């Protein structure tokens, strides 16, 4: 039934493709009815509920992204552009000490300092792919308003200033040369509220009441390095904190994001909003992106939209970020983590590979997909400690990747007492016990990943007990991935007991391939 539906859906896409070539794009309209690509999706929630996550995303399981923008320049962590305007914050104090007061030297000036002079996208993508990444995502814009491509709607962009390069265009080209689907993060919908602090001033001290540079206008740029640019295109105009975004702001977001999609044809767009951004505008962008994907891919929808805090009426329209409950997701979802701070922070303690891998295993067992951020320094390089984390993950993937890539959930995600990390934010590291096991499946193969090595040398998988609800047939083979040892195992009403070899095949999270002497389908995939 699902295959029939899929064929009908692709056929609809092809019909729309042919019709669009004959009649062109949808007719122009005023206001929020700006034209979008024609195709099987109308700009309405009921129409968007046709959406199904593409197979490439369901199979990928692991991606890497670069949360990289001018905010990395001070190497003081995420949200620098906002916090440098909040008197008393650590980033404000750092900014005043190193650059001067934000009334004199503001975020616009930080943008000029971003040079990316040692950036080697080819080398980075090769490193990410070696670590197991099956797709790559780049930050197109953050809440700070700066666009990292040759933006037609935002003059404050990486081609006009800073690196003087189309960062997104370069990332896209290199990622695709290496066979990786490419995604963009478009976070500028939050700029209106997030960056209003740039229009404030100190509350105390010798410069109390002196306006920050967010209050400057285009005419103030005469004779300055930014002559001809309007700071309010970056910061937006001053407004009350509770004032809703005006029409021109909403339209600018629509056109900027549409320009990003049309220029770079991403496979994935990652928003940072509760539901689709800016109401109907987000709905129109979603329909445009899905329809554009059909045009680019001969009727096949290969597009993925990610968003957080997705309400129930939107969950069929996109892929949501973070699973709200400790269970198998009814459809594919995404877990995003960072090994440090989202924008590069000097001397921070990174997550170790042995903490990242359980996140991955736990997420995949629940029908999820892990996207890991590797913060990049302002010159375009990553540090030696980040490289070491990636290399260690690569070593683990060589042994265990079979239990991750192209898999589907099993009947249950796992067993054991430890609560999964993704139900908490920020993402805490947890200590797993030998009782904590996660399951994945691929056709007739079941994988059981033990998240800790038992001290007594025997692993007990209770869910595979003889005559359990989950497994009725006889188990015929148990193999520890990466090990040549012939395993001894027994099965009774307590579970499948596996005697482990003396030598571990890897440092943590150990995967077992389990076969059963039963007709195909004994280990059915989940959603």
VORO-497590 format. One line per 8 residues: their letters; for each residue x negated, y negated, z negated of C-alpha. Coordinates in pm, 1 decimal. Layout:
<recs>
a	X/Y/Z ~ ...
</recs>
This chain:
<recs>
xxxxxxxx	0.0/0.0/0.0 ~ -281.7/-239.7/-90.8 ~ -462.4/-158.5/235.8 ~ -146.4/-237.1/434.9 ~ -109.8/-567.4/252.7 ~ -473.6/-648.0/324.3 ~ -432.3/-578.3/698.2 ~ -119.1/-793.2/714.7
xxxxxxxx	-296.9/-1074.1/532.7 ~ -597.8/-1066.9/766.4 ~ -359.9/-1057.5/1065.9 ~ -188.0/-1371.5/934.4 ~ -525.2/-1539.5/903.7 ~ -614.3/-1451.9/1264.5 ~ -282.6/-1585.1/1390.2 ~ -339.1/-1909.8/1205.5
xxxxxxxx	-693.1/-1923.8/1344.0 ~ -564.5/-1897.0/1699.5 ~ -289.5/-2152.5/1638.7 ~ -530.6/-2396.4/1477.9 ~ -766.3/-2381.8/1774.1 ~ -472.4/-2480.4/1994.6 ~ -318.7/-2756.5/1784.3 ~ -608.6/-2882.5/1568.2
xxxxxxxx	-594.5/-2963.8/1198.6 ~ -280.0/-3058.7/1013.8 ~ -154.1/-3409.1/1098.3 ~ -290.2/-3696.0/891.4 ~ -81.3/-3833.8/608.2 ~ -115.7/-4102.9/343.4 ~ -216.2/-4070.8/-23.1 ~ -237.0/-3722.8/-173.7
xxxxxxxx	-108.2/-3573.2/153.3 ~ -452.1/-3604.9/310.9 ~ -498.0/-3341.2/585.7 ~ -637.3/-2998.4/511.1 ~ -736.0/-2704.1/728.5 ~ -445.0/-2505.2/866.9 ~ -420.1/-2141.5/773.4 ~ -229.9/-1882.4/569.6
xxxxxxxx	-229.1/-2097.3/253.1 ~ 1.0/-2391.5/197.8 ~ -95.1/-2650.9/-65.7 ~ 144.3/-2504.9/-320.2 ~ 92.8/-2271.4/-616.3 ~ 330.5/-2006.2/-484.9 ~ 131.2/-1988.3/-162.2 ~ -204.2/-1976.2/-344.4
xxxxxxxx	-82.3/-1670.0/-534.4 ~ -147.6/-1466.1/-219.1 ~ -515.7/-1493.4/-304.3 ~ -729.9/-1185.6/-371.5 ~ -1096.2/-1197.3/-469.8 ~ -1313.7/-1078.9/-179.0 ~ -1507.5/-755.0/-191.1 ~ -1847.0/-925.2/-183.4
xxxxxxxx	-1770.4/-1092.0/-516.0 ~ -1626.1/-775.2/-669.7 ~ -1940.4/-585.1/-568.7 ~ -2199.0/-851.0/-654.8 ~ -2171.8/-842.0/-1037.4 ~ -2472.8/-1070.2/-1092.3 ~ -2562.9/-1413.5/-961.7 ~ -2804.3/-1690.2/-1052.0
xxxxxxxx	-2744.3/-2061.8/-1035.1 ~ -2943.1/-2382.2/-1062.4 ~ -2782.4/-2642.9/-1289.9 ~ -3016.7/-2906.0/-1145.9 ~ -2956.8/-3278.6/-1104.0 ~ -3114.1/-3610.7/-1214.9 ~ -3019.3/-3524.2/-1574.2 ~ -3316.1/-3287.7/-1582.5
xxxxxxxx	-3565.3/-3576.3/-1544.7 ~ -3618.6/-3647.5/-1918.3 ~ -3629.9/-3271.6/-1993.4 ~ -3400.7/-3331.2/-2289.5 ~ -3114.6/-3097.2/-2209.1 ~ -2760.0/-3114.7/-2080.1 ~ -2526.6/-3415.6/-2085.3 ~ -2820.5/-3654.7/-2097.6
xxxxxxxx	-2642.6/-3900.6/-1866.8 ~ -2357.8/-3937.5/-2116.5 ~ -2541.1/-3906.8/-2445.6 ~ -2804.7/-4167.0/-2356.4 ~ -2520.3/-4420.2/-2392.4 ~ -2410.6/-4297.3/-2735.9 ~ -2603.4/-4487.7/-2999.1 ~ -2739.1/-4256.4/-3268.6
xxxxxxxx	-2753.4/-3944.8/-3051.6 ~ -3088.6/-3770.4/-3006.3 ~ -3082.9/-3838.7/-2632.4 ~ -3010.7/-4208.7/-2687.4 ~ -3306.2/-4232.6/-2924.2 ~ -3528.7/-4051.3/-2674.9 ~ -3415.5/-4275.8/-2392.8 ~ -3481.5/-4598.1/-2581.6
xxxxxxxx	-3825.6/-4473.4/-2690.3 ~ -3935.6/-4353.8/-2344.9 ~ -3747.5/-4569.0/-2090.7 ~ -3602.3/-4865.8/-2273.5 ~ -3256.6/-4977.9/-2375.1 ~ -2968.3/-4853.9/-2152.0 ~ -2867.5/-5213.8/-2086.4 ~ -3197.9/-5254.1/-1901.6
xxxxxxxx	-3284.7/-4904.1/-1781.8 ~ -2981.4/-4685.4/-1730.0 ~ -2887.7/-4357.7/-1570.6 ~ -2899.4/-4510.9/-1222.4 ~ -3271.7/-4561.6/-1284.5 ~ -3312.8/-4202.0/-1400.8 ~ -3167.1/-4095.0/-1064.4 ~ -3450.6/-4278.5/-888.3
xxxxxxxx	-3711.1/-4083.2/-1091.0 ~ -3592.6/-3739.2/-976.7 ~ -3846.7/-3636.7/-710.6 ~ -3842.9/-3254.0/-688.8 ~ -4197.9/-3289.5/-555.3 ~ -4299.1/-2927.1/-619.9 ~ -3971.0/-2763.0/-523.1 ~ -4014.1/-2429.6/-344.8
xxxxxxxx	-3660.2/-2304.7/-271.6 ~ -3797.2/-2010.9/-72.3 ~ -4004.5/-1886.2/-365.4 ~ -3724.0/-1937.7/-616.5 ~ -3462.4/-1756.7/-408.9 ~ -3703.1/-1466.4/-357.6 ~ -3757.5/-1450.4/-734.4 ~ -3383.4/-1461.8/-805.5
xxxxxxxx	-3312.4/-1190.4/-551.0 ~ -3586.9/-971.6/-697.7 ~ -3419.0/-1009.8/-1038.0 ~ -3101.3/-862.0/-890.1 ~ -2901.1/-1170.9/-796.5 ~ -2646.1/-1090.8/-527.4 ~ -2542.3/-1455.1/-477.6 ~ -2674.0/-1800.8/-562.7
xxxxxxxx	-2495.5/-2115.6/-683.9 ~ -2631.9/-2471.8/-684.0 ~ -2503.7/-2777.8/-869.0 ~ -2358.8/-3013.1/-607.3 ~ -2257.7/-3271.2/-863.9 ~ -2213.3/-3289.6/-1238.2 ~ -1986.3/-3518.1/-1440.3 ~ -2249.4/-3790.5/-1387.2
xxxxxxxx	-2124.9/-3873.6/-1036.2 ~ -2449.8/-3815.1/-844.9 ~ -2413.8/-3599.2/-532.0 ~ -2694.3/-3357.4/-440.8 ~ -2624.3/-3353.6/-66.9 ~ -2589.5/-3597.5/221.5 ~ -2259.4/-3713.0/81.5 ~ -2031.8/-3908.4/313.0
xxxxxxxx	-1832.6/-4049.2/20.3 ~ -2093.3/-4115.5/-251.4 ~ -2392.5/-4334.9/-165.4 ~ -2558.7/-4234.4/-493.6 ~ -2689.1/-3907.7/-352.5 ~ -3011.2/-3710.8/-317.3 ~ -3066.8/-3814.4/44.3 ~ -3051.1/-4187.3/-24.9
xxxxxxxx	-3257.4/-4185.2/-343.8 ~ -3459.1/-3962.9/-576.1 ~ -3576.6/-3656.1/-383.0 ~ -3462.9/-3809.0/-50.0 ~ -3350.5/-3458.4/51.1 ~ -3026.3/-3271.4/112.7 ~ -3067.0/-3035.4/-180.7 ~ -2743.9/-2842.0/-122.5
xxxxxxxx	-2810.0/-2803.8/249.4 ~ -3157.0/-2667.4/179.2 ~ -3039.8/-2427.5/-92.3 ~ -2762.4/-2301.2/139.3 ~ -2997.9/-2239.1/429.3 ~ -3257.8/-2052.5/222.3 ~ -3003.8/-1844.6/28.4 ~ -2835.6/-1730.2/347.7
xxxxxxxx	-3167.6/-1651.4/512.1 ~ -3213.7/-1401.0/229.6 ~ -2865.9/-1256.6/268.3 ~ -2715.5/-1415.7/-42.8 ~ -2366.0/-1565.6/-47.1 ~ -2392.6/-1931.8/-145.2 ~ -2186.3/-2125.8/-396.2 ~ -2159.6/-2485.8/-514.0
xxxxxxxx	-2059.0/-2631.4/-848.8 ~ -1846.6/-2946.2/-806.0 ~ -1790.5/-3103.1/-1147.0 ~ -1723.3/-3468.2/-1059.7 ~ -1350.0/-3459.5/-1139.5 ~ -1444.5/-3522.7/-1503.1 ~ -1651.6/-3833.2/-1423.7 ~ -1374.0/-4084.0/-1499.5
xxxxxxxx	-1344.6/-3988.8/-1865.7 ~ -1690.1/-3841.0/-1925.1 ~ -1893.8/-4141.5/-1811.7 ~ -1686.4/-4424.1/-1958.0 ~ -1945.1/-4456.5/-2237.7 ~ -2176.7/-4620.9/-1981.8 ~ -1952.7/-4928.4/-2001.4 ~ -1995.2/-4959.0/-2377.6
xxxxxxxx	-2265.8/-5126.2/-2587.8 ~ -2454.7/-5073.3/-2913.3 ~ -2242.2/-5104.0/-3225.2 ~ -2533.5/-5202.6/-3448.2 ~ -2884.7/-5339.4/-3419.7 ~ -3048.6/-5631.2/-3235.8 ~ -2873.6/-5549.3/-2903.6 ~ -2529.4/-5500.8/-3055.2
xxxxxxxx	-2263.4/-5599.7/-2803.4 ~ -2502.9/-5623.2/-2507.7 ~ -2328.4/-5429.0/-2225.6 ~ -2491.3/-5111.7/-2095.4 ~ -2578.1/-5101.2/-1727.1 ~ -2253.1/-4923.9/-1642.8 ~ -2099.6/-5270.8/-1635.7 ~ -2321.3/-5391.4/-1349.9
xxxxxxxx	-2173.0/-5453.2/-1006.2 ~ -2309.8/-5452.3/-654.3 ~ -2384.9/-5824.6/-664.2 ~ -2613.7/-5772.8/-965.0 ~ -2846.5/-5566.4/-745.9 ~ -2989.7/-5860.2/-552.5 ~ -3368.5/-5821.8/-557.0 ~ -3348.8/-5490.2/-748.5
xxxxxxxx	-3454.2/-5146.6/-622.5 ~ -3086.9/-5056.2/-599.9 ~ -2990.4/-5356.6/-389.8 ~ -2694.7/-5268.6/-168.7 ~ -2563.7/-4998.1/-400.6 ~ -2271.5/-5046.8/-636.1 ~ -2334.6/-4899.9/-984.6 ~ -1961.0/-4856.8/-1024.1
xxxxxxxx	-1969.4/-4594.2/-749.4 ~ -2182.4/-4395.1/-994.5 ~ -2030.6/-4492.8/-1330.6 ~ -1677.1/-4587.5/-1216.2 ~ -1526.6/-4916.4/-1327.9 ~ -1466.2/-4994.6/-1696.6 ~ -1132.6/-4872.1/-1827.4 ~ -952.8/-4768.5/-2143.3
xxxxxxxx	-1043.7/-4420.3/-2261.1 ~ -682.8/-4304.1/-2235.3 ~ -624.3/-4456.5/-1890.6 ~ -548.4/-4184.1/-1632.6 ~ -759.1/-4169.1/-1316.1 ~ -625.3/-4408.0/-1050.9 ~ -531.6/-4307.9/-697.5 ~ -854.8/-4427.7/-538.8
xxxxxxxx	-1058.7/-4217.1/-783.6 ~ -848.6/-3909.2/-711.6 ~ -875.2/-3961.2/-336.0 ~ -1250.7/-4008.5/-360.2 ~ -1280.1/-3678.1/-545.7 ~ -1070.3/-3509.3/-277.9 ~ -1275.0/-3648.5/9.8 ~ -1612.0/-3585.2/-157.1
xxxxxxxx	-1526.7/-3225.4/-235.2 ~ -1376.4/-3167.3/107.5 ~ -1692.2/-3315.9/261.6 ~ -1902.2/-3077.6/50.7 ~ -1695.9/-2778.9/167.0 ~ -1687.0/-2881.2/531.7 ~ -2059.1/-2962.5/552.4 ~ -2197.8/-2657.2/376.2
xxxxxxxx	-1929.1/-2387.5/411.8 ~ -1984.4/-2235.5/68.5 ~ -1864.9/-1889.3/-24.1 ~ -1787.9/-2003.5/-378.8 ~ -1676.7/-2332.4/-535.9 ~ -1709.2/-2368.3/-912.3 ~ -1498.7/-2640.6/-1075.1 ~ -1519.3/-2739.7/-1441.1
xxxxxxxx	-1161.4/-2816.9/-1533.2 ~ -865.5/-2668.9/-1713.8 ~ -682.8/-2529.3/-1415.1 ~ -733.7/-2676.0/-1069.2 ~ -885.1/-3025.8/-1088.1 ~ -664.5/-3336.7/-1083.2 ~ -337.0/-3153.8/-1036.8 ~ -202.0/-3145.2/-680.6
xxxxxxxx	-537.2/-3264.4/-547.0 ~ -699.6/-2944.0/-671.5 ~ -419.1/-2739.4/-518.4 ~ -478.4/-2903.7/-179.7 ~ -853.4/-2846.0/-204.7 ~ -797.0/-2479.2/-290.0 ~ -570.7/-2432.7/11.9 ~ -822.4/-2616.0/231.4
xxxxxxxx	-1110.7/-2399.6/109.5 ~ -923.1/-2070.4/152.3 ~ -796.1/-2167.9/496.8 ~ -1141.8/-2287.1/598.9 ~ -1284.1/-1952.7/489.5 ~ -1035.8/-1779.7/721.5 ~ -1152.5/-2002.7/1006.7 ~ -1520.6/-1933.8/935.4
xxxxxxxx	-1473.1/-1557.9/894.6 ~ -1233.1/-1459.6/1173.8 ~ -926.9/-1450.8/950.8 ~ -1090.5/-1292.3/648.3 ~ -1075.4/-1482.2/318.7 ~ -1426.2/-1463.9/170.2 ~ -1385.7/-1767.2/-56.9 ~ -1403.7/-1771.8/-436.7
xxxxxxxx	-1291.5/-2057.4/-662.4 ~ -1400.5/-2047.4/-1026.3 ~ -1239.5/-2248.9/-1303.3 ~ -1211.7/-2233.4/-1680.5 ~ -916.2/-2232.0/-1922.3 ~ -687.3/-2116.4/-1643.6 ~ -320.7/-2115.9/-1751.6 ~ -111.4/-1809.0/-1670.1
xxxxxxxx	63.3/-1966.6/-1368.9 ~ -274.4/-2024.0/-1198.9 ~ -446.4/-1693.3/-1267.8 ~ -337.1/-1539.0/-939.2 ~ -469.2/-1835.4/-741.6 ~ -841.4/-1814.5/-823.0 ~ -1108.1/-1639.9/-1030.6 ~ -1113.8/-1757.8/-1388.6
xxxxxxxx	-1419.2/-1824.8/-1599.2 ~ -1448.2/-1628.7/-1924.5 ~ -1213.6/-1348.4/-2016.6 ~ -978.6/-1462.4/-2294.0 ~ -953.2/-1119.8/-2457.3 ~ -1180.9/-823.1/-2526.9 ~ -1030.9/-603.6/-2254.6 ~ -1056.3/-510.2/-1888.1
xxxxxxxx	-950.3/-808.1/-1679.2 ~ -653.1/-741.8/-1450.6 ~ -852.1/-906.6/-1169.1 ~ -1217.9/-1002.7/-1122.7 ~ -1340.5/-1285.7/-1346.2 ~ -1667.8/-1463.9/-1416.4 ~ -1885.5/-1504.5/-1722.6 ~ -2145.0/-1781.7/-1702.7
xxxxxxxx	-2440.1/-1808.3/-1937.5 ~ -2760.3/-2007.7/-1957.6 ~ -3091.1/-1880.8/-2090.5 ~ -3168.1/-2225.6/-2231.8 ~ -2977.5/-2554.0/-2209.1 ~ -2777.8/-2618.0/-1895.3 ~ -3011.0/-2895.3/-1782.5 ~ -3378.1/-2834.0/-1851.6
xxxxxxxx	-3486.3/-2893.5/-2210.9 ~ -3850.1/-2890.1/-2307.9 ~ -3968.4/-2639.3/-2571.4 ~ -3629.2/-2475.0/-2616.1 ~ -3605.8/-2109.4/-2718.2 ~ -3473.8/-1906.3/-2426.0 ~ -3247.1/-1607.4/-2435.0 ~ -3455.3/-1295.1/-2394.1
xxxxxxxx	-3386.8/-1048.1/-2115.3 ~ -3286.4/-791.3/-2377.9 ~ -3003.8/-1029.5/-2479.2 ~ -2899.0/-1114.3/-2122.9 ~ -2870.1/-751.4/-2007.3 ~ -2599.9/-653.4/-2263.4 ~ -2399.3/-960.0/-2154.0 ~ -2420.2/-826.8/-1800.4
xxxxxxxx	-2325.6/-469.3/-1889.7 ~ -2038.3/-573.8/-2115.5 ~ -1904.2/-817.3/-1855.4 ~ -1917.9/-569.2/-1567.5 ~ -1743.0/-301.2/-1775.4 ~ -1447.7/-543.0/-1807.7 ~ -1416.5/-625.1/-1437.4 ~ -1633.8/-933.3/-1470.3
xxxxxxxx	-1924.1/-1090.8/-1287.6 ~ -2216.9/-1257.8/-1467.0 ~ -2357.9/-1588.8/-1340.2 ~ -2681.2/-1687.6/-1515.9 ~ -2829.8/-2036.7/-1509.6 ~ -3207.3/-2077.6/-1492.1 ~ -3276.6/-2446.1/-1575.2 ~ -3514.2/-2617.8/-1333.1
xxxxxxxx	-3769.0/-2883.7/-1424.0 ~ -3748.9/-3222.6/-1251.1 ~ -4036.6/-3135.0/-1016.5 ~ -3843.8/-2832.2/-885.1 ~ -4028.8/-2556.4/-1070.3 ~ -3932.1/-2321.2/-1350.2 ~ -4166.4/-2251.8/-1638.4 ~ -4364.0/-1935.9/-1712.5
xxxxxxxx	-4125.1/-1820.5/-1984.7 ~ -3831.2/-1835.6/-1743.2 ~ -4030.5/-1641.4/-1485.4 ~ -4104.1/-1376.7/-1747.9 ~ -3730.4/-1338.7/-1826.0 ~ -3651.4/-1295.8/-1456.2 ~ -3928.4/-1041.1/-1406.9 ~ -3808.0/-838.6/-1704.0
xxxxxxxx	-3451.8/-838.8/-1572.5 ~ -3590.0/-726.6/-1235.9 ~ -3761.7/-430.8/-1407.1 ~ -3435.8/-333.4/-1575.6 ~ -3242.9/-359.1/-1249.6 ~ -3483.6/-124.1/-1072.4 ~ -3384.6/147.8/-1318.4 ~ -3022.7/67.3/-1393.2
xxxxxxxx	-2884.1/-129.6/-1100.1 ~ -2692.2/174.1/-978.2 ~ -2466.6/146.6/-1286.1 ~ -2395.2/-222.6/-1214.5 ~ -2372.8/-309.1/-845.2 ~ -2068.9/-203.5/-637.6 ~ -1901.6/-51.2/-943.5 ~ -1550.8/-87.8/-1080.5
xxxxxxxx	-1413.1/-63.4/-1433.8 ~ -1325.2/276.9/-1570.5 ~ -1007.8/364.3/-1765.2 ~ -1150.2/186.9/-2072.0 ~ -1436.0/-62.4/-2084.0 ~ -1622.2/114.1/-2362.1 ~ -1638.7/222.1/-2721.7 ~ -1814.1/115.0/-3039.2
xxxxxxxx	-1768.1/-135.3/-3321.4 ~ -1938.3/-446.2/-3183.9 ~ -1725.4/-732.1/-3058.5 ~ -1823.1/-857.3/-2715.7 ~ -2014.4/-1184.7/-2687.1 ~ -1794.7/-1359.3/-2431.9 ~ -1497.7/-1409.7/-2663.0 ~ -1705.2/-1668.8/-2849.3
xxxxxxxx	-1836.0/-2002.5/-2726.2 ~ -2115.5/-2095.3/-2731.9 ~ -2240.4/-1754.1/-2636.6 ~ -2382.8/-1578.8/-2936.8 ~ -2629.3/-1294.1/-2922.4 ~ -2507.8/-976.5/-3089.4 ~ -2680.7/-671.5/-3228.2 ~ -2545.5/-354.0/-3075.3
xxxxxxxx	-2541.9/-15.4/-3243.4 ~ -2593.6/333.9/-3093.1 ~ -2214.4/368.7/-3103.2 ~ -2171.7/81.8/-2855.8 ~ -2129.6/222.3/-2505.0 ~ -1989.7/59.6/-2192.5 ~ -1845.1/234.2/-1885.2 ~ -1844.3/160.9/-1513.4
xxxxxxxx	-1749.8/382.3/-1219.9 ~ -1818.0/418.6/-850.9 ~ -1602.2/663.5/-656.6 ~ -1649.1/1001.1/-831.2 ~ -1935.4/889.3/-1056.0 ~ -1897.3/764.9/-1412.0 ~ -2170.6/554.8/-1570.4 ~ -2206.9/524.7/-1944.9
xxxxxxxx	-2449.0/254.4/-2059.7 ~ -2574.4/292.4/-2415.9 ~ -2651.2/-51.7/-2556.8 ~ -2880.3/87.4/-2825.2 ~ -3102.6/396.0/-2855.5 ~ -3000.0/621.1/-3148.2 ~ -3272.4/690.6/-3404.4 ~ -3163.3/1053.4/-3442.6
xxxxxxxx	-3228.0/1123.0/-3071.9 ~ -2867.7/1217.7/-2986.8 ~ -2612.9/994.6/-2816.5 ~ -2246.4/1074.0/-2885.3 ~ -1988.3/948.1/-2634.1 ~ -1658.9/992.2/-2816.0 ~ -1437.1/894.2/-2521.8 ~ -1561.6/1201.2/-2331.9
xxxxxxxx	-1456.6/1449.9/-2596.9 ~ -1312.0/1772.0/-2465.9 ~ -939.5/1731.9/-2394.8 ~ -956.0/1355.5/-2457.0 ~ -702.7/1120.0/-2298.6 ~ -968.6/992.5/-2060.3 ~ -1140.9/1305.4/-1934.8 ~ -975.0/1640.8/-1869.7
xxxxxxxx	-1211.1/1827.9/-1636.7 ~ -1547.0/1991.4/-1704.3 ~ -1859.2/1775.4/-1697.9 ~ -2116.0/1927.0/-1462.8 ~ -2407.8/1683.1/-1470.2 ~ -2557.7/1420.9/-1700.8 ~ -2858.7/1219.8/-1579.3 ~ -3044.4/940.0/-1754.8
xxxxxxxx	-3129.8/682.9/-1486.8 ~ -3503.2/630.7/-1454.3 ~ -3592.0/954.8/-1632.0 ~ -3706.1/1286.0/-1481.2 ~ -3618.0/1474.1/-1799.2 ~ -3356.7/1745.8/-1775.5 ~ -3107.5/1654.4/-2046.3 ~ -2947.0/1893.5/-2289.9
xxxxxxxx	-2587.9/1814.7/-2377.4 ~ -2283.4/1969.7/-2539.5 ~ -1920.0/1875.2/-2543.7 ~ -1655.8/1943.0/-2806.1 ~ -1362.1/1771.0/-2970.1 ~ -1594.5/1505.3/-3115.5 ~ -1737.0/1389.8/-2784.3 ~ -2016.0/1439.1/-2533.2
xxxxxxxx	-2343.0/1476.1/-2728.5 ~ -2658.0/1410.0/-2524.9 ~ -3002.4/1501.4/-2655.5 ~ -3227.1/1219.7/-2544.0 ~ -3582.0/1260.2/-2412.4 ~ -3877.6/1138.9/-2616.2 ~ -3962.0/871.6/-2361.8 ~ -3724.1/584.5/-2288.4
xxxxxxxx	-3683.7/493.8/-1919.0 ~ -3665.4/120.6/-2000.5 ~ -3677.0/-104.5/-2304.5 ~ -3301.7/-143.2/-2366.3 ~ -2951.1/-62.5/-2236.2 ~ -2982.4/292.1/-2102.6 ~ -2759.1/418.9/-1821.8 ~ -2626.0/772.2/-1776.3
xxxxxxxx	-2481.3/907.0/-1451.6 ~ -2207.8/1158.6/-1534.0 ~ -2041.9/1392.0/-1284.6 ~ -1740.0/1608.7/-1337.7 ~ -1635.6/1927.5/-1161.8 ~ -1299.6/1801.1/-1053.9 ~ -1127.6/1689.5/-737.5 ~ -1231.6/1342.3/-616.8
xxxxxxx	-1068.4/1070.0/-819.1 ~ -1123.8/1219.4/-1165.2 ~ -1319.5/905.2/-1252.3 ~ -1076.2/652.0/-1100.2 ~ -1172.3/289.1/-1084.2 ~ -982.7/31.4/-1280.7 ~ -840.2/-295.9/-1140.3
</recs>
